[in-house]
């Protein structure tokens, strides 16, 4: 496998070289595509990577970071003592960064549906000593409450979801393992905290974004709604949530007084009404005019 050969090459090269950055000194074990890779992020956090996620693993080994534009927004939005949520936390690369930012007085809820992915998430939280700051919630988030079928993508676990885009599955020749998982909506989940509203929510749910936000009516109508960072792929959203997913998502958020920004590496670009649907793929920041801190 060409990508795995490239990963092995990077591992050997990094072991040989003395990297100049004092914080980013990767060390590795289990150089086996069926095992796990241990390294460090640019800011010194310990990370276990799943080599089945070849693109993510390769990028992290080369740069010591995953999705730097997302990390920039997280860094600008989260402060010590905040309560924040990571919906679709995957193996926890953003979760552990968020936990570092909120400090000992803050709290992170990391939400992930599939048990095997949760096992990776728990490991990355544990090896960084962040168990007291992070609460893992093992369930899917959507519009309704109950039990749903979940498709685990063996070749690319990070693309797993309640519904998988047929084109994505076909392009990657996906092997899907189906099982039942618990689902809840955000409003129900927040009832357990007495209606308290998080400062910041990151959402990465592979096309199910509209249903997640439809299940958060009370949250979006709160006096100070959260800042929301959301990955959106219009084609995937159409396949997973219907032909009008982009239009409905934008209408829902603008009707709740949210401004929408496309997230780029070093800046956020404001979208005019009607522009979200035309955005083929990217990460988007939703900031409510009722929220005082618009960082």
Beta strands, then each sheet from edge to edge (+ up, - down):
strand 1: 36-40
strand 2: 46-50
strand 3: 83-87
strand 4: 107-112
strand 5: 134-138
strand 6: 140-141
strand 7: 146-153
strand 8: 176-184
strand 9: 200-203
strand 10: 227-233
strand 11: 258-263
strand 12: 268-270
strand 13: 281-288
sheet 1: 1+ 2-
sheet 2: 5+ 4+ 3+ 9+ 10+ 13- 11+ 12-
sheet 3: 6+ 8+ 7-
end
